[in-house]
Amino acid sequence: MQKNKKPIQDADSIAIDGLLFVAGDDELLPRFLALTGIQAEQIREAAKERGFMAGVLQFLLAHEPSLLKFCEHSGHAPESVDIAASSLLGGEERNLYST
């Protein structure tokens, strides 16, 4: 039996939304770069790694005002962001949109 890949795809989509949000925010991007030690020109290559994308979501999760701003902008629920980060780190795949 083949495992459903939708939760991982959803996690990837949420992470991409998170990266685009951080990269487009004049306050968050410098803080993200400083905390990760990555240079802006390295983001595109780093984004190919699931661990990096999970880190983007963890960055948002670590600061509630940023998380809520991202969720308002993207339409993702905060719980979905948490589940997506866990999934990208190899955690248990759960339905990202369950109640």
C-alpha positions as CSV (number, residue, x, y, z in Angstrom):
1,M,0.0,0.0,0.0
2,Q,1.4,3.4,-1.0
3,K,1.6,6.1,1.7
4,N,-0.3,9.4,1.0
5,K,2.2,12.1,0.3
6,K,-0.2,15.1,0.7
7,P,1.0,16.0,4.3
8,I,4.6,16.3,3.1
9,Q,3.5,18.3,0.1
10,D,1.5,20.5,2.4
11,A,4.5,20.9,4.7
12,D,6.7,21.9,1.7
13,S,4.1,24.4,0.6
14,I,3.8,26.0,4.0
15,A,7.6,26.2,4.3
16,I,7.9,27.9,0.9
17,D,5.2,30.4,1.9
18,G,7.2,30.9,5.1
19,L,10.5,31.5,3.3
20,L,8.8,34.0,0.9
21,F,7.2,35.8,3.8
22,V,10.5,36.1,5.7
23,A,12.5,37.1,2.6
24,G,9.9,39.8,1.8
25,D,9.9,41.3,5.3
26,D,12.5,44.1,5.9
27,E,12.6,43.4,9.6
28,L,12.5,39.6,9.6
29,L,15.0,38.9,6.9
30,P,18.0,40.5,8.6
31,R,17.1,38.8,11.9
32,F,16.8,35.5,10.1
33,L,20.1,35.9,8.4
34,A,21.8,36.9,11.6
35,L,20.4,34.0,13.6
36,T,21.2,31.4,10.9
37,G,24.5,32.8,9.8
38,I,23.5,32.3,6.2
39,Q,24.2,35.0,3.6
40,A,21.3,36.2,1.5
41,E,22.8,34.9,-1.7
42,Q,22.9,31.4,-0.2
43,I,19.2,31.1,0.5
44,R,18.2,29.7,-2.9
45,E,20.7,26.8,-2.5
46,A,19.9,26.3,1.2
47,A,16.1,26.1,0.4
48,K,16.7,22.8,-1.4
49,E,17.3,21.2,2.0
50,R,14.3,20.1,4.1
51,G,16.2,20.9,7.3
52,F,16.6,24.5,6.2
53,M,13.0,24.8,5.3
54,A,12.0,23.4,8.7
55,G,14.3,26.0,10.2
56,V,12.4,28.8,8.5
57,L,9.2,27.5,10.1
58,Q,10.9,27.2,13.5
59,F,12.1,30.7,13.1
60,L,8.5,31.9,12.7
61,L,7.3,29.6,15.5
62,A,9.9,31.0,17.9
63,H,8.4,34.5,17.8
64,E,4.6,34.6,18.2
65,P,4.1,38.1,16.7
66,S,5.9,37.0,13.6
67,L,4.0,33.7,13.5
68,L,0.7,35.4,13.7
69,K,1.6,37.9,11.1
70,F,2.7,35.1,8.8
71,C,-0.5,33.2,9.4
72,E,-2.6,36.3,8.8
73,H,-0.7,36.9,5.5
74,S,-0.7,33.3,4.3
75,G,-4.0,32.0,5.7
76,H,-2.2,29.0,7.4
77,A,-3.2,28.2,10.9
78,P,-0.5,28.4,13.5
79,E,-1.0,24.7,14.3
80,S,-0.3,23.8,10.7
81,V,3.0,25.7,10.7
82,D,4.0,23.7,13.8
83,I,3.0,20.4,12.2
84,A,4.7,21.2,9.0
85,A,8.0,22.0,10.8
86,S,7.8,18.7,12.6
87,S,7.0,16.8,9.4
88,L,9.9,18.4,7.5
89,L,12.2,17.3,10.4
90,G,11.1,13.8,9.9
91,G,8.4,13.8,12.6
92,E,5.2,11.8,12.3
93,E,3.2,12.8,9.3
94,R,-0.2,14.1,10.5
95,N,-3.0,15.7,8.7
96,L,-2.0,19.4,8.6
97,Y,-5.6,20.5,8.5
98,S,-7.2,18.4,11.2
99,T,-9.1,20.0,14.0
